[in-house]
């Protein structure tokens, strides 16, 4: 039964990669062609096409992450550390002016279920992306620390900060998504933000 389930997972992941991945890549190519053919001298159209292209590229990255998790019955600590490190390294390369620090310290945890491992990766990814998009920070610190059979994830920045109680549902959709995922995993989620002094997100699992 386990072998059949693994074969099914591999087949689904291949189908996702070969079919949906190829279609998304075709969309990017088509959008780029439209941009060069029709958007010259039309900033609004060019901006919309750029947004479509960027969104599609992000979808491809998410698809790859999902396939990565699907192909595993469990995600080891080293797998997770490598995945998070690669994400941060890529963010560092693509963003000038933001410095990243990554601290990963575990002692006894060896692995997570593929679902929990993927959720943890997504939580860190979402928290970092929020800081990149909204904080106007020059430094983002990410810590993954094990203590007393508990995992604590801390993502902090030195950006502009905000009042968490006053943000709208639209503006805070990323943070609300993090909060919901943490609650589903039985953890706690805390936001500590001071206007003009930065934001710290703390996740205890």
Number of C-alpha atoms within 10 A of each C-alpha: 6 8 8 9 11 15 13 13 17 16 13 15 20 15 12 17 17 11 11 14 18 12 14 17 15 12 16 19 13 12 20 17 13 15 18 10 9 11 17 11 8 10 10 10 15 19 13 14 19 16 13 16 20 13 13 17 16 12 14 19 13 13 17 16 15 16 18 15 20 18 19 15 15 18 20 17 17 11 13 17 17 12 16 21 17 12 15 20 14 11 17 15 10 10 10 9 11 16 15 16 15 16 13 14 12 14 9 10 12 11 15 16 14 19 16 15 19 20 17 23 17 17 22 23 16 16 21 22 14 15 24 19 9 13 20 16 21 14 18 23 16 23 17 19 16 18 11 6 11 13 17 16 22 20 23 24 26 20 22 17 21 18 12 14 7 9 11 9 10 8 11 14 13 15 19 13 13 22 19 14 18 19 12 10 14 10 16 16 17 12 17 14 20 16 11 12 13 21 25 21 21 18 22 17 17
